[in-house]
Amino acid sequence: MLLCIHIPYTMTIHQGSIYSLKQEFLEDLEIERGRSPKTAANYDHYLDRFFEISHITTPSSITDKKVRDFRMWLNRATNNRGGNLAKHTQNYHLIALRAFLKYLVRQNIPSLAPERILLAKTPERGIEIVNDEELERFFKATEGTDTKSLRDKAIIELFFSTGLRVSELCSLDVENVNLKNDEFSVHGKGGKIRVVFLSKSAKDAIDCYLTSRSDMAEALFIPHSRNTAGDTEARLTPRSVERLVDFYARKAGIIKRLTPHGLRHAFATNLLRNGADIRSVQALLGHSDISTTQIYTHVTDNTLRDIHKKFHSKPKRN
């Protein structure tokens, strides 16, 4: 989706145009809040939909009833496949609206209080984790000596060593990763910086890949094709990395759908299974809210399994 065109900031449009206020909010979201252009584009879309469906023209026209009617509309709306909008998708609209209302509060512009926006209850997300045997096959599937194979192995080793998001991995430059150290800093969501750590296998894989390269590109991971030869701006895209992970998962005979985010899951559960505390895992993943990290605990709680085996038994018969 294209970003809307930015317009100059003025102080005379506050009550005259809700769309001008929205534009100021989106600029604040990117510049002051450090959110990505993609997030700003999504918020733009969600707010436009609310304004159009609810006939919003000024901040003061945002009311409890307008929000309630919009939530009803979202609940009955259908997606491109003809099904109902997922609760998570409905909540994205409300999150965007709540953020916009918080911006209005900071600007001392009267409107509906942000805390009046309540999110719909959503079912807990289930996560499908690849087991150790599947991971072993997955790593072996990347074996090769050509530059592309060495790159792919380095990518997968780096994912499992650091738990990076695919966007974080794709944005890395060669200079970001000092192989003399076991750690480096990464810019995560919202511009937040965290430290991630390299395993020996990840360091060795990256070193082998970089040694095989003869280009001058700045990016750590680049396409290796005739079309990109000599392009110093070349860089792998998140979609390319997703296809890469899927290719090796199928090559390894893994039936489960494996994605870069799935490797992030594997990183987190591996830490928890080996005794890491949840706060440390939260920091390593770059989660701002620990409730996001807690999704992993139900698949790693060996204590509950031991208690079940010890105390659960069939009823004794007379």
C-alpha positions in Angstrom: 0.0 0.0 0.0 1.3 3.4 -0.9 2.0 6.0 1.7 -0.2 9.1 1.5 1.5 12.3 0.4 2.8 14.4 3.2 1.4 17.9 3.5 2.9 21.0 5.2 2.1 21.4 8.9 -0.2 24.2 9.8 -1.8 25.3 13.0 -5.1 26.4 11.6 -6.5 23.0 10.4 -7.1 21.3 13.7 -10.9 21.4 13.8 -11.3 22.0 10.0 -9.9 18.7 8.6 -9.6 15.4 10.3 -7.4 14.2 7.5 -4.9 17.0 8.1 -4.7 16.0 11.7 -4.3 12.4 10.7 -1.3 13.4 8.5 0.3 15.2 11.4 -0.2 12.2 13.5 1.4 9.9 10.9 4.4 12.2 10.6 4.7 12.2 14.4 4.5 8.4 14.4 7.5 8.1 12.1 9.7 11.0 13.2 9.1 11.2 16.9 7.9 7.7 17.7 10.3 5.9 15.4 7.7 3.7 13.8 8.4 2.2 10.4 6.8 3.6 7.2 4.9 0.4 6.8 3.3 0.9 10.2 2.4 4.4 9.3 0.9 3.2 6.0 -1.2 0.6 7.9 -2.4 3.2 10.4 -3.3 5.5 7.5 -5.4 2.8 6.0 -7.2 1.9 9.2 -8.0 5.5 10.1 -9.2 6.3 6.7 -11.6 3.3 6.9 -12.9 4.5 10.3 -13.3 8.1 9.1 -15.2 7.1 6.0 -17.5 4.4 7.5 -18.3 6.6 10.6 -18.5 9.9 8.7 -15.9 11.5 10.9 -15.0 15.1 10.0 -13.6 16.6 13.2 -12.0 15.2 16.4 -15.2 16.1 18.4 -17.3 13.9 16.1 -15.5 10.8 17.4 -17.9 9.4 20.0 -18.6 6.2 21.9 -21.5 5.5 19.5 -19.4 6.0 16.4 -16.8 3.7 17.7 -19.3 1.0 18.7 -21.0 1.2 15.3 -17.6 0.9 13.6 -16.8 -2.2 15.7 -20.1 -3.7 14.6 -19.2 -3.0 11.0 -15.8 -4.6 11.4 -17.3 -7.7 13.0 -19.6 -8.1 10.0 -17.2 -7.1 7.3 -15.6 -9.8 5.1 -12.1 -10.2 3.8 -10.9 -10.9 0.2 -11.7 -14.6 0.7 -15.2 -14.0 1.7 -14.7 -14.8 5.4 -15.1 -12.6 8.4 -12.3 -10.3 9.5 -10.1 -12.0 12.1 -10.3 -10.5 15.6 -6.6 -9.5 15.4 -7.4 -7.6 12.2 -10.3 -5.8 13.8 -8.1 -4.9 16.8 -5.5 -3.4 14.4 -8.1 -0.8 13.4 -8.8 0.0 17.1 -5.1 0.2 18.0 -4.6 2.8 15.3 -7.6 4.8 16.4 -6.4 4.7 20.1 -2.9 5.9 19.0 -4.5 8.7 17.1 -6.6 9.8 20.1 -3.5 9.7 22.3 -1.9 12.1 19.8 -4.9 14.4 20.1 -4.5 14.4 23.9 -0.9 15.4 23.6 -1.9 18.3 21.3 -4.7 19.4 23.7 -7.3 18.8 21.0 -10.7 17.7 22.5 -11.9 14.3 21.4 -12.9 10.9 22.8 -10.6 9.7 25.6 -8.2 7.0 24.3 -9.0 4.7 27.2 -12.6 4.4 25.9 -11.2 2.2 23.1 -11.3 -1.4 24.2 -9.9 -4.2 22.2 -11.8 -7.4 21.3 -10.8 -10.5 23.1 -8.8 -12.8 20.9 -8.0 -16.5 21.2 -4.4 -17.3 22.3 -2.1 -17.9 19.4 -0.8 -21.4 19.0 2.7 -21.9 17.9 4.0 -24.9 16.0 7.6 -25.7 17.0 10.0 -27.8 15.0 11.6 -30.5 17.1 15.4 -31.1 17.4 15.4 -33.9 14.8 13.7 -31.6 12.3 16.1 -28.8 13.0 19.1 -31.0 12.5 17.7 -32.0 9.1 17.0 -28.4 8.3 20.6 -27.3 9.1 22.0 -30.2 7.0 19.9 -29.2 4.0 21.9 -26.0 3.6 25.3 -27.8 3.1 27.1 -26.6 0.0 30.3 -24.8 -1.0 29.1 -22.2 -3.6 28.6 -18.6 -2.4 24.8 -18.9 -2.5 24.8 -22.0 -0.4 27.2 -20.5 2.1 25.0 -17.4 2.3 21.9 -19.5 3.0 23.7 -21.5 5.7 24.9 -18.2 7.3 21.3 -16.8 7.3 19.8 -19.9 9.0 22.6 -20.1 11.5 22.2 -16.4 12.3 18.5 -16.8 12.8 18.9 -19.6 15.2 21.7 -18.0 17.1 20.1 -14.6 17.6 16.3 -14.8 17.2 16.4 -11.9 14.8 13.2 -10.7 13.0 13.5 -11.1 9.2 13.4 -7.4 8.7 16.3 -7.0 11.2 18.4 -9.6 9.4 17.8 -8.0 6.0 18.8 -4.6 7.2 22.2 -5.7 8.5 25.4 -4.4 6.8 28.7 -6.1 6.8 30.1 -3.5 9.2 27.4 -4.2 11.7 28.7 -7.7 12.5 32.2 -7.8 14.0 33.2 -11.5 13.9 36.0 -10.8 16.5 33.3 -10.4 19.1 30.4 -12.7 20.0 27.8 -10.0 20.1 26.5 -7.0 18.1 23.7 -4.4 18.4 20.6 -4.5 16.2 17.9 -1.9 15.7 14.5 -3.5 16.4 10.9 -2.3 16.3 10.4 1.3 17.2 14.1 2.0 16.8 14.9 0.2 20.0 18.5 -1.2 20.2 19.3 -4.6 21.7 22.3 -6.8 21.9 22.3 -10.3 20.2 24.9 -13.0 20.5 26.6 -15.2 18.0 27.2 -18.9 18.5 30.5 -20.4 17.1 28.6 -22.1 14.3 27.0 -18.8 13.3 30.3 -16.9 13.4 32.0 -19.7 11.3 29.1 -19.7 8.7 29.2 -15.9 8.3 33.0 -15.9 8.0 32.9 -18.6 5.3 30.2 -16.7 3.4 32.0 -13.3 3.5 35.3 -14.9 2.5 33.7 -16.3 -0.6 32.4 -12.9 -1.7 34.3 -10.6 -4.0 31.8 -7.8 -4.3 31.8 -4.4 -2.6 28.1 -4.4 -1.5 27.5 -3.0 2.0 24.7 -5.4 2.9 25.5 -8.5 4.9 23.2 -10.7 2.8 22.8 -10.0 -0.9 21.3 -11.7 -4.0 23.8 -13.7 -6.1 22.6 -13.4 -9.6 23.7 -11.9 -12.9 21.2 -9.1 -12.6 22.7 -7.9 -9.3 26.4 -8.4 -10.1 28.3 -5.3 -9.2 25.3 -3.6 -7.6 26.7 -2.2 -4.3 23.1 -1.4 -3.2 21.9 -5.0 -3.6 20.2 -6.5 -0.6 18.1 -9.5 0.1 14.4 -8.7 0.8 12.3 -10.3 3.6 10.3 -12.1 1.0 13.4 -13.6 -0.6 14.5 -14.8 2.8 11.0 -16.3 3.5 11.2 -18.3 0.2 14.8 -19.4 1.1 13.7 -20.8 4.5 10.7 -22.5 2.9 12.9 -24.1 0.2 15.2 -25.7 2.8 12.4 -26.8 5.0 10.8 -28.7 2.1 14.3 -30.0 1.1 14.6 -31.3 4.7 11.2 -33.1 4.5 9.6 -30.9 7.1 5.9 -31.0 6.8 5.2 -28.1 9.2 5.3 -24.7 7.6 8.6 -23.2 8.6 9.2 -19.4 8.3 11.9 -17.0 9.6 9.5 -16.2 12.4 9.3 -20.0 13.1 13.1 -19.9 13.5 12.6 -17.1 16.0 10.2 -19.4 17.9 12.8 -22.1 17.8 15.4 -19.8 19.3 13.1 -18.8 22.1 11.9 -22.2 23.0 15.5 -23.6 22.9 16.5 -21.0 25.5 13.6 -21.7 27.8 14.0 -25.5 27.6 17.6 -25.1 28.6 16.7 -23.1 31.7 16.8 -19.4 30.6 14.4 -17.2 32.6 11.6 -15.5 30.7 12.8 -12.0 31.4 16.1 -12.7 29.7 14.4 -14.3 26.7 12.1 -11.2 26.5 15.3 -9.0 26.3 16.9 -11.2 23.7 13.8 -11.2 21.5 13.3 -7.4 21.9 9.7 -7.7 23.2 8.5 -4.6 24.9 5.7 -6.5 26.7 6.5 -9.8 28.5 3.0 -11.1 27.7 4.3 -11.5 24.1 7.1 -13.7 25.3 4.9 -15.8 27.6 3.3 -17.5 24.5 6.4 -19.8 24.5 6.2 -21.0 28.1 3.4 -23.5 27.6 5.5 -25.5 25.2 8.6 -25.6 27.4 7.2 -26.2 30.8 8.8 -29.5 31.7 7.9 -29.1 35.3 4.2 -29.5 34.6 4.9 -32.6 32.5 6.9 -34.1 35.4 4.1 -33.3 37.9 1.5 -34.9 35.6 3.5 -38.1 35.3 4.1 -38.3 39.1 0.6 -37.6 40.3 -1.8 -38.5 37.5 -3.1 -42.1 37.4 -6.2 -44.1 36.5 -8.8 -44.6 39.3 -8.1 -47.7 41.4 -10.7 -50.4 41.0 -12.0 -52.4 43.9 
